[in-house]
Amino acid sequence: MESKSFTYFSHNTMKDELVNLNENQLNALREFYVERFVDNMETKDLVQYVTDDMFQYMESLPDNEVIEECLNYWDDSFEDVVEEIMEFEQCDFKKTLADKKDDYLDSLSEGKDLDDYGSKVDALVDSMGVTDKEVSTIHRRKDLDLL
């Protein structure tokens, strides 16, 4: 079997080194790397890795093959899953804040005019009795005042 030469920088010798590997040895190196890489991953990292990989796979499929994959996975429950997804998409908590803004402002007696935000803040501050009076920076201890 023919071997291939690969040059790499060795951290042990601090110089370029040459390694010769045949196809079986290169495949064994690949397998060993993957085995060690996965073995040293934490469960959450492994789950994230598989999730990302599966999502990329699903995104690469044409739409009709996505349906086919899902149908094969859920089998008889496919229609229930589709119904749950449609219901979930209609939920209030699924809507973005931009989607909810109009509904929220319609429910208020004020706040419909977003350009008038500054005057509303001023009115709120005035209603709280906030003044521009400076606060004293001198700290007095009450226990010493009683002496």
C-alpha positions as CSV (number, residue, x, y, z in Angstrom):
1,M,0.0,0.0,0.0
2,E,1.3,3.4,-1.0
3,S,2.0,5.9,1.8
4,K,1.7,9.6,1.6
5,S,4.0,12.1,3.2
6,F,2.7,14.9,5.4
7,T,4.6,17.8,6.9
8,Y,3.6,19.2,10.3
9,F,5.1,21.5,12.9
10,S,6.2,19.5,16.0
11,H,5.8,21.3,19.3
12,N,8.2,18.7,20.8
13,T,11.1,19.5,18.5
14,M,9.9,23.0,17.5
15,K,10.5,22.4,13.8
16,D,8.8,20.9,10.8
17,E,8.6,17.1,10.8
18,L,7.7,14.6,8.2
19,V,5.3,11.7,8.7
20,N,4.5,8.9,6.2
21,L,1.1,7.2,6.5
22,N,-0.7,4.7,4.2
23,E,-4.4,4.9,3.6
24,N,-5.2,2.5,6.4
25,Q,-3.1,4.4,8.9
26,L,-4.7,7.7,7.8
27,N,-8.2,6.2,8.3
28,A,-7.2,4.9,11.7
29,L,-5.9,8.3,12.6
30,R,-9.2,9.8,11.5
31,E,-11.2,7.3,13.5
32,F,-9.0,7.7,16.6
33,Y,-9.3,11.5,16.4
34,V,-13.1,11.4,16.1
35,E,-13.4,8.9,19.0
36,R,-11.2,11.0,21.3
37,F,-12.8,14.2,20.3
38,V,-16.3,13.0,21.0
39,D,-15.3,11.2,24.1
40,N,-13.8,14.4,25.6
41,M,-16.9,16.5,24.8
42,E,-19.3,17.3,27.6
43,T,-22.8,16.1,27.0
44,K,-24.2,19.6,26.5
45,D,-21.5,20.3,23.8
46,L,-22.2,17.0,22.1
47,V,-25.9,17.7,22.0
48,Q,-25.3,21.2,20.6
49,Y,-22.9,19.7,18.0
50,V,-25.5,17.1,16.8
51,T,-28.3,19.7,16.9
52,D,-26.3,22.1,14.7
53,D,-25.4,19.3,12.3
54,M,-29.0,18.0,12.1
55,F,-30.3,21.5,11.5
56,Q,-27.8,22.1,8.7
57,Y,-28.8,18.8,7.2
58,M,-32.5,19.7,7.3
59,E,-31.9,23.1,5.9
60,S,-30.0,21.5,2.9
61,L,-33.0,19.4,2.0
62,P,-35.6,20.5,-0.5
63,D,-39.0,21.2,1.2
64,N,-40.6,18.1,0.0
65,E,-37.8,16.0,1.4
66,V,-38.1,17.7,4.8
67,I,-41.8,16.6,4.9
68,E,-40.7,13.1,3.9
69,E,-38.1,13.0,6.7
70,C,-40.6,14.2,9.3
71,L,-43.3,11.8,8.0
72,N,-40.8,8.9,8.3
73,Y,-39.8,10.0,11.8
74,W,-43.2,10.6,13.3
75,D,-45.2,8.1,11.2
76,D,-48.8,8.1,12.4
77,S,-48.2,11.1,14.7
78,F,-47.1,13.4,11.9
79,E,-50.6,15.1,11.5
80,D,-50.7,15.8,15.3
81,V,-47.2,17.3,15.2
82,V,-48.2,19.6,12.3
83,E,-51.3,20.7,14.2
84,E,-49.2,21.4,17.3
85,I,-46.9,23.6,15.3
86,M,-49.7,25.5,13.7
87,E,-51.2,26.1,17.2
88,F,-47.9,27.2,18.6
89,E,-47.3,29.7,15.8
90,Q,-50.6,31.4,16.8
91,C,-49.6,31.7,20.5
92,D,-49.1,35.2,22.0
93,F,-45.8,34.3,23.5
94,K,-44.5,33.2,20.1
95,K,-45.1,36.6,18.6
96,T,-42.2,39.0,18.5
97,L,-42.3,42.3,20.4
98,A,-42.8,44.2,17.2
99,D,-45.9,42.0,16.5
100,K,-47.3,42.7,20.0
101,K,-46.6,46.4,20.1
102,D,-49.8,47.5,18.3
103,D,-51.9,45.1,20.4
104,Y,-50.3,46.5,23.6
105,L,-50.7,50.1,22.6
106,D,-54.3,49.6,21.6
107,S,-55.0,48.2,25.1
108,L,-53.7,51.4,26.8
109,S,-55.6,54.6,27.1
110,E,-52.4,56.5,26.5
111,G,-49.1,55.7,24.7
112,K,-50.5,55.5,21.2
113,D,-48.4,58.4,20.0
114,L,-44.9,57.1,20.2
115,D,-43.5,60.5,19.1
116,D,-44.7,62.1,22.3
117,Y,-42.6,59.8,24.6
118,G,-40.7,62.7,26.2
119,S,-43.8,64.5,27.5
120,K,-45.1,61.2,29.0
121,V,-41.8,60.7,30.9
122,D,-42.0,64.4,32.1
123,A,-45.5,63.8,33.3
124,L,-44.5,60.7,35.1
125,V,-41.6,62.4,36.8
126,D,-43.8,65.3,37.8
127,S,-46.3,63.0,39.3
128,M,-43.6,61.4,41.4
129,G,-42.7,64.7,43.1
130,V,-39.1,64.6,41.9
131,T,-37.4,68.0,42.3
132,D,-34.1,69.4,41.1
133,K,-33.1,70.3,44.7
134,E,-29.5,69.2,45.5
135,V,-29.0,66.6,48.1
136,S,-26.6,67.3,50.9
137,T,-23.3,65.4,50.6
138,I,-22.6,65.8,54.4
139,H,-23.2,62.6,56.3
140,R,-24.2,62.9,59.9
141,R,-24.3,60.0,62.3
142,K,-27.3,60.2,64.5
143,D,-25.7,58.3,67.3
144,L,-23.0,61.1,67.6
145,D,-25.6,63.8,67.5
146,L,-27.3,62.4,70.5
147,L,-24.2,62.8,72.7
